[in-house]
Amino acid sequence: MRYRSTRASKDTPAASFCDILLDGLASDGGLYLPESYPQVDESMIARWRQILADEGYAALAFEVLSLFIDDIPENDLRQICQRAYSYPKFSDPSIVRAERVGEGRIWIGHISYGPTAAFKDMAMQLLGELFEYELNRRDSRITILGATSGDTGSSAEYALRGRDRIKVFMLTPAGRMTPFQQAQMFGLDDPNIVNIAVDGVFDDCQDLVKAVNSDAQFKAEHHIGAVNSINWARLAAQIVYYVALYLQVSEPGEKVSFAVPTGNFGDICAGHIARQMGIPIANLILATNENDVLDEFFHTGEYRVRSAAETLATSSPSMDISKASNFERFVFDLLDGDSERVADLFGNQIPLHGRFELPEYRDAITRFGFLSGASTHELRLITIHGLWKSLGMMIDPHTADGVHVATDLLDEVEGKIVSLETALPVKFLDTILEATGEFPEVPERFEGIEDGPRIVLDLPNDVDRLKQVIEAKS
């Protein structure tokens, strides 16, 4: 399996998985994708169903990831998966679990049993193991530069803390995360972790990461890599839980749909790839909040990036994003791999005009099964309140985005819908209290987390200042 950038011509040399694992963002500014998606058939799905039942999630992860990774020996990759997906590192032995909502067609896909109570752990725990393995094999080091609007930062830091060959610089938008999310990150006192609060919104943080990566000399000198979902390994890991949840809720041959809360298009992009591989996914239901850039595209064909001033602070803060990095990967598929056009859209049109239009957007529905919708704060509160009072089921506000949109589109979708969970409710105490009048249960491992000290650097939205911090602390 070989990989190329979404902006690279067909004659550009392809790269191996482990090369792009450490590279993160391609040098041309594009995102890596496999030259072709591996295909699965009914017999393979049946075999995976048995493996999940008999051997568990880690064994399934090995099977799926083997289709994308051929430069790590099989036994080593199997052990990597076993270390990444183990109990009690994940608080439920099944690692992921589907739970039916009442007697209806919607299920909750529980994928936030990891160390930081967020679905990002599903990819980050694997990424940490892959990084350490490959850096040891090459006798090398890496400087991770990432951006987070909520859960990515803590998930990455908990996966990478204490790893000698890795230094982590994580950018956050100052004041834009919940107190719990801030405490998870800023409470860490590990020497290889540096938290930086940027004067701006998430998109400013993300732009700083891309600006540093675009400086080829600086990137090479400091071995800059990525843990954001621009790193292909993140998406490869996320494909696995689509497969697992499909197997848990389906009968052989049955199609299932997924509702996915998303701001950066990473989570749902993994579902798109699973569907392209042949996993029987009927529809992919994209759910956004008031920052509805993606919902607007799927209804109009216009992709219009919002300014920092237009990017709203909402009660589902992990989706307060106006520039969806992984959207480029989907547009590459939507345009049948026309890398020249992709390079123009994302390398020229977005920087110059902040927008573009694609007549092909209708193919997103007809060819790729996408539907979309958005929610407001009030609708999230209603959804959280309704599930709690009627079923005793408590969900976080991002998951509420997905459940609301899935419910709203029930008449347009046949069969079962798995609405993906994004985090445990404990991470969003104020919103849960407002919706239900009660505080969510605090898992024992998080008791008192908000009472600890905060270790964080404040920084202006300035790439040169960021480079100075990296040079000083590397």
Secondary structure as UniProt FT lines:
FT   STRAND          3..5
FT   TURN            6..7
FT   TURN            10..11
FT   HELIX           17..23
FT   TURN            27..28
FT   STRAND          32..34
FT   HELIX           42..55
FT   HELIX           57..65
FT   TURN            66..68
FT   HELIX           74..84
FT   TURN            87..89
FT   TURN            93..94
FT   STRAND          97..100
FT   TURN            102..103
FT   STRAND          106..110
FT   TURN            115..116
FT   TURN            119..120
FT   HELIX           121..138
FT   STRAND          142..147
FT   HELIX           152..160
FT   TURN            161..162
FT   TURN            164..165
FT   STRAND          166..173
FT   TURN            174..175
FT   HELIX           179..186
FT   TURN            191..192
FT   STRAND          193..198
FT   HELIX           202..214
FT   HELIX           216..222
FT   STRAND          224..225
FT   TURN            229..230
FT   HELIX           232..249
FT   TURN            252..253
FT   STRAND          256..261
FT   HELIX           266..277
FT   STRAND          281..288
FT   HELIX           293..300
FT   STRAND          302..304
FT   TURN            308..310
FT   HELIX           317..319
FT   TURN            325..326
FT   HELIX           327..334
FT   TURN            335..337
FT   HELIX           339..344
FT   HELIX           345..349
FT   HELIX           350..353
FT   STRAND          355..357
FT   HELIX           359..362
FT   HELIX           363..366
FT   TURN            367..368
FT   STRAND          370..374
FT   HELIX           377..391
FT   HELIX           397..408
FT   HELIX           410..412
FT   STRAND          417..420
FT   HELIX           425..428
FT   HELIX           429..436
FT   HELIX           444..446
FT   TURN            447..448
FT   HELIX           449..451
FT   STRAND          457..459
FT   HELIX           463..473
//
